[in-house]
């Protein structure tokens, strides 16, 4: 015969159930708070380790997120807790805010290039950290800073050492693309270890610019309330993606970071040689103002830009940020599939 519980045991059971439910709700809410959608980011780049996607973005200490589906994201510890000493000697008053990281994997290490700068000036530098793993709980997890890779100096270099992107040619030679405003986007060959520049920094070619006469022309003046020193050559954020017989140079033009007034958009050109020339659909060289629009703002997004292109499980993705018209122009992550039409990228929205 089954025993019938008395009133005391029923009260205890009820109390135990309430406590259990409270614990489950607490756990669920905490878990839900960890995982976020429509995350606020700038200048995102993505890589996959095993079954986990890792996103690196502009932010204090370099912002990091992880996901198993590219939809629900968990915030990870930032790369830097305190700034390396070499940075404060280049950017006085540096506030531990890093721009436009670029992630890649080579020879057993994850390479993370990043930029530091004084806003509106080309007082800038690109640095590098490496790590054996991206899993923070691994005993091998440790970011190792390798210092300055390249630097720009006002009055000495008519280019800006920010927005780095590593690209590899068909023979395995590494190149660093970078730049913002001033003379436009530059390319520099790296040494085999990818930790230093092999080219003469005084002779770096321009691969993309808004200036119709290329690097031989003077920098156009700034417009509206934009930084005077930066001028009006509004192009930045190079990203080179190799597919088939072409190298594709993506870049962002016009103006980011203005919320509802953002006019950011993405352009592309292609070349059979990693050094260029990169031509758009009309055959215009990106070094002299060319560039085919990949994606621009619309009624839902004031502006879109600073993209990366990644291939996961045979599918190409465009990873970028957009200024959300439904949320006061806040910058948010967007991940869209790419298809190809006559060897040109097309965004599947």
Secondary structure as UniProt FT lines:
FT   HELIX           7..34
FT   STRAND          35..36
FT   STRAND          45..49
FT   TURN            50..51
FT   STRAND          52..57
FT   STRAND          59..60
FT   STRAND          63..67
FT   STRAND          73..76
FT   HELIX           85..88
FT   TURN            89..90
FT   TURN            92..93
FT   STRAND          97..106
FT   TURN            107..108
FT   STRAND          109..117
FT   TURN            119..120
FT   STRAND          124..131
FT   TURN            136..137
FT   TURN            139..140
FT   STRAND          144..152
FT   TURN            154..156
FT   STRAND          165..168
FT   TURN            170..171
FT   STRAND          174..178
FT   TURN            182..183
FT   STRAND          185..190
FT   TURN            192..193
FT   HELIX           201..203
FT   STRAND          206..208
FT   TURN            212..213
FT   HELIX           214..216
FT   TURN            224..225
FT   TURN            228..230
FT   STRAND          235..243
FT   TURN            244..245
FT   STRAND          246..253
FT   HELIX           259..261
FT   STRAND          265..271
FT   TURN            274..275
FT   TURN            281..282
FT   HELIX           286..288
FT   STRAND          292..295
FT   STRAND          301..312
FT   TURN            313..314
FT   STRAND          315..324
FT   HELIX           325..327
FT   TURN            328..329
FT   STRAND          330..341
FT   TURN            342..343
FT   STRAND          344..348
//
